[in-house]
Amino acid sequence: DQPQKFANVHRIFGASNVTKLLNDLHPHQREDAVNSLAYEAEMRLRDPVYGCVGVISLLQHQLRQLQMDLYCAKSELSRYQNLSITTNLSSLASESAATAYHHHHQNN
């Protein structure tokens, strides 16, 4: 798999460009750069028009959709919580009124 990744990087970016890029980096940055170049080359081969940008765009769209779904779920949960509070308050008010009525008629 590594030789294929290496071949893809050289085919997409050119051997001299890759060598120049890696030589311009600090040694501790090179591994990340090689991994990034390998991924970018693979994506460019899969999708020659959009490459990584197509994947990023798709992921951003999915993220926005999930954020919208989460917002809707939280809103719905809030409505149920408010309904529960309203129901409990109504129930307490009814019980309180019944107790007051009962005490009033016992004392008379």
ChimeraX commands (.cxc) that place a marker at each C-alpha (Angstrom):
marker #1 position 0.00,0.00,0.00 radius 0.5
marker #1 position 2.85,2.40,0.82 radius 0.5
marker #1 position 4.48,2.09,-2.63 radius 0.5
marker #1 position 1.10,2.88,-4.23 radius 0.5
marker #1 position 0.64,5.95,-2.01 radius 0.5
marker #1 position 4.15,7.08,-2.90 radius 0.5
marker #1 position 3.42,6.60,-6.60 radius 0.5
marker #1 position 0.13,8.53,-6.31 radius 0.5
marker #1 position 1.83,11.46,-4.57 radius 0.5
marker #1 position 4.53,11.64,-7.24 radius 0.5
marker #1 position 2.00,11.31,-10.06 radius 0.5
marker #1 position -0.26,14.08,-8.72 radius 0.5
marker #1 position 2.28,16.54,-7.30 radius 0.5
marker #1 position 5.50,15.63,-9.11 radius 0.5
marker #1 position 8.62,14.23,-7.48 radius 0.5
marker #1 position 10.57,17.49,-7.50 radius 0.5
marker #1 position 7.68,19.46,-5.95 radius 0.5
marker #1 position 7.28,16.90,-3.18 radius 0.5
marker #1 position 11.02,16.83,-2.50 radius 0.5
marker #1 position 11.18,20.63,-2.40 radius 0.5
marker #1 position 8.14,20.85,-0.11 radius 0.5
marker #1 position 9.46,18.27,2.33 radius 0.5
marker #1 position 12.94,19.84,2.39 radius 0.5
marker #1 position 11.38,23.21,3.30 radius 0.5
marker #1 position 9.72,21.71,6.39 radius 0.5
marker #1 position 11.13,21.01,9.82 radius 0.5
marker #1 position 11.84,17.30,10.32 radius 0.5
marker #1 position 9.02,16.96,12.89 radius 0.5
marker #1 position 6.49,18.28,10.31 radius 0.5
marker #1 position 7.39,15.89,7.52 radius 0.5
marker #1 position 5.39,12.86,8.61 radius 0.5
marker #1 position 2.16,14.89,8.80 radius 0.5
marker #1 position 2.95,16.48,5.44 radius 0.5
marker #1 position 3.53,13.09,3.80 radius 0.5
marker #1 position 0.25,11.75,5.24 radius 0.5
marker #1 position -1.59,14.83,4.03 radius 0.5
marker #1 position -0.07,14.64,0.56 radius 0.5
marker #1 position -0.95,10.93,0.32 radius 0.5
marker #1 position -4.56,11.64,1.28 radius 0.5
marker #1 position -4.83,14.60,-1.07 radius 0.5
marker #1 position -3.35,12.58,-3.94 radius 0.5
marker #1 position -5.78,9.71,-3.33 radius 0.5
marker #1 position -8.74,12.10,-3.23 radius 0.5
marker #1 position -7.56,13.84,-6.41 radius 0.5
marker #1 position -7.37,10.46,-8.18 radius 0.5
marker #1 position -10.86,9.54,-6.98 radius 0.5
marker #1 position -12.34,12.93,-7.85 radius 0.5
marker #1 position -10.14,14.82,-10.32 radius 0.5
marker #1 position -12.35,17.92,-10.24 radius 0.5
marker #1 position -12.90,18.51,-6.52 radius 0.5
marker #1 position -10.42,16.23,-4.73 radius 0.5
marker #1 position -10.33,16.91,-0.98 radius 0.5
marker #1 position -12.59,19.92,-1.35 radius 0.5
marker #1 position -15.43,17.63,-2.42 radius 0.5
marker #1 position -14.99,15.48,0.69 radius 0.5
marker #1 position -14.73,18.54,2.95 radius 0.5
marker #1 position -17.84,20.06,1.37 radius 0.5
marker #1 position -19.80,16.84,1.87 radius 0.5
marker #1 position -18.69,16.59,5.51 radius 0.5
marker #1 position -19.61,20.24,6.15 radius 0.5
marker #1 position -23.05,19.63,4.66 radius 0.5
marker #1 position -23.52,16.56,6.88 radius 0.5
marker #1 position -22.37,18.57,9.92 radius 0.5
marker #1 position -24.88,21.36,9.18 radius 0.5
marker #1 position -27.66,18.78,8.77 radius 0.5
marker #1 position -26.76,17.09,12.06 radius 0.5
marker #1 position -26.62,20.45,13.84 radius 0.5
marker #1 position -30.08,21.29,12.47 radius 0.5
marker #1 position -31.40,17.87,13.56 radius 0.5
marker #1 position -29.94,18.40,17.04 radius 0.5
marker #1 position -31.51,21.87,17.27 radius 0.5
marker #1 position -34.91,20.45,16.28 radius 0.5
marker #1 position -34.59,17.59,18.78 radius 0.5
marker #1 position -33.67,20.01,21.58 radius 0.5
marker #1 position -36.62,22.26,20.68 radius 0.5
marker #1 position -39.00,19.30,20.75 radius 0.5
marker #1 position -37.59,18.10,24.07 radius 0.5
marker #1 position -38.03,21.59,25.49 radius 0.5
marker #1 position -41.69,21.62,24.40 radius 0.5
marker #1 position -42.28,18.29,26.16 radius 0.5
marker #1 position -40.51,19.54,29.28 radius 0.5
marker #1 position -42.61,22.71,29.28 radius 0.5
marker #1 position -45.77,20.66,28.74 radius 0.5
marker #1 position -44.82,18.46,31.69 radius 0.5
marker #1 position -44.20,21.51,33.91 radius 0.5
marker #1 position -47.51,23.08,32.86 radius 0.5
marker #1 position -49.35,19.82,33.51 radius 0.5
marker #1 position -47.72,19.45,36.93 radius 0.5
marker #1 position -48.54,23.06,37.85 radius 0.5
marker #1 position -52.16,22.60,36.76 radius 0.5
marker #1 position -52.37,19.43,38.80 radius 0.5
marker #1 position -50.91,21.17,41.85 radius 0.5
marker #1 position -53.29,24.10,41.43 radius 0.5
marker #1 position -56.27,21.73,41.20 radius 0.5
marker #1 position -55.16,19.82,44.29 radius 0.5
marker #1 position -54.60,23.07,46.17 radius 0.5
marker #1 position -58.05,24.36,45.20 radius 0.5
marker #1 position -59.67,21.08,46.21 radius 0.5
marker #1 position -57.86,21.12,49.56 radius 0.5
marker #1 position -58.87,24.73,50.19 radius 0.5
marker #1 position -62.49,23.95,49.26 radius 0.5
marker #1 position -62.48,20.90,51.54 radius 0.5
marker #1 position -61.03,22.88,54.49 radius 0.5
marker #1 position -63.45,25.74,53.90 radius 0.5
marker #1 position -66.47,23.43,54.03 radius 0.5
marker #1 position -65.19,21.54,57.06 radius 0.5
marker #1 position -64.79,24.76,59.04 radius 0.5
marker #1 position -68.29,26.02,58.20 radius 0.5
marker link #1:1,2 radius 0.2
marker link #1:2,3 radius 0.2
marker link #1:3,4 radius 0.2
marker link #1:4,5 radius 0.2
marker link #1:5,6 radius 0.2
marker link #1:6,7 radius 0.2
marker link #1:7,8 radius 0.2
marker link #1:8,9 radius 0.2
marker link #1:9,10 radius 0.2
marker link #1:10,11 radius 0.2
marker link #1:11,12 radius 0.2
marker link #1:12,13 radius 0.2
marker link #1:13,14 radius 0.2
marker link #1:14,15 radius 0.2
marker link #1:15,16 radius 0.2
marker link #1:16,17 radius 0.2
marker link #1:17,18 radius 0.2
marker link #1:18,19 radius 0.2
marker link #1:19,20 radius 0.2
marker link #1:20,21 radius 0.2
marker link #1:21,22 radius 0.2
marker link #1:22,23 radius 0.2
marker link #1:23,24 radius 0.2
marker link #1:24,25 radius 0.2
marker link #1:25,26 radius 0.2
marker link #1:26,27 radius 0.2
marker link #1:27,28 radius 0.2
marker link #1:28,29 radius 0.2
marker link #1:29,30 radius 0.2
marker link #1:30,31 radius 0.2
marker link #1:31,32 radius 0.2
marker link #1:32,33 radius 0.2
marker link #1:33,34 radius 0.2
marker link #1:34,35 radius 0.2
marker link #1:35,36 radius 0.2
marker link #1:36,37 radius 0.2
marker link #1:37,38 radius 0.2
marker link #1:38,39 radius 0.2
marker link #1:39,40 radius 0.2
marker link #1:40,41 radius 0.2
marker link #1:41,42 radius 0.2
marker link #1:42,43 radius 0.2
marker link #1:43,44 radius 0.2
marker link #1:44,45 radius 0.2
marker link #1:45,46 radius 0.2
marker link #1:46,47 radius 0.2
marker link #1:47,48 radius 0.2
marker link #1:48,49 radius 0.2
marker link #1:49,50 radius 0.2
marker link #1:50,51 radius 0.2
marker link #1:51,52 radius 0.2
marker link #1:52,53 radius 0.2
marker link #1:53,54 radius 0.2
marker link #1:54,55 radius 0.2
marker link #1:55,56 radius 0.2
marker link #1:56,57 radius 0.2
marker link #1:57,58 radius 0.2
marker link #1:58,59 radius 0.2
marker link #1:59,60 radius 0.2
marker link #1:60,61 radius 0.2
marker link #1:61,62 radius 0.2
marker link #1:62,63 radius 0.2
marker link #1:63,64 radius 0.2
marker link #1:64,65 radius 0.2
marker link #1:65,66 radius 0.2
marker link #1:66,67 radius 0.2
marker link #1:67,68 radius 0.2
marker link #1:68,69 radius 0.2
marker link #1:69,70 radius 0.2
marker link #1:70,71 radius 0.2
marker link #1:71,72 radius 0.2
marker link #1:72,73 radius 0.2
marker link #1:73,74 radius 0.2
marker link #1:74,75 radius 0.2
marker link #1:75,76 radius 0.2
marker link #1:76,77 radius 0.2
marker link #1:77,78 radius 0.2
marker link #1:78,79 radius 0.2
marker link #1:79,80 radius 0.2
marker link #1:80,81 radius 0.2
marker link #1:81,82 radius 0.2
marker link #1:82,83 radius 0.2
marker link #1:83,84 radius 0.2
marker link #1:84,85 radius 0.2
marker link #1:85,86 radius 0.2
marker link #1:86,87 radius 0.2
marker link #1:87,88 radius 0.2
marker link #1:88,89 radius 0.2
marker link #1:89,90 radius 0.2
marker link #1:90,91 radius 0.2
marker link #1:91,92 radius 0.2
marker link #1:92,93 radius 0.2
marker link #1:93,94 radius 0.2
marker link #1:94,95 radius 0.2
marker link #1:95,96 radius 0.2
marker link #1:96,97 radius 0.2
marker link #1:97,98 radius 0.2
marker link #1:98,99 radius 0.2
marker link #1:99,100 radius 0.2
marker link #1:100,101 radius 0.2
marker link #1:101,102 radius 0.2
marker link #1:102,103 radius 0.2
marker link #1:103,104 radius 0.2
marker link #1:104,105 radius 0.2
marker link #1:105,106 radius 0.2
marker link #1:106,107 radius 0.2
marker link #1:107,108 radius 0.2
view
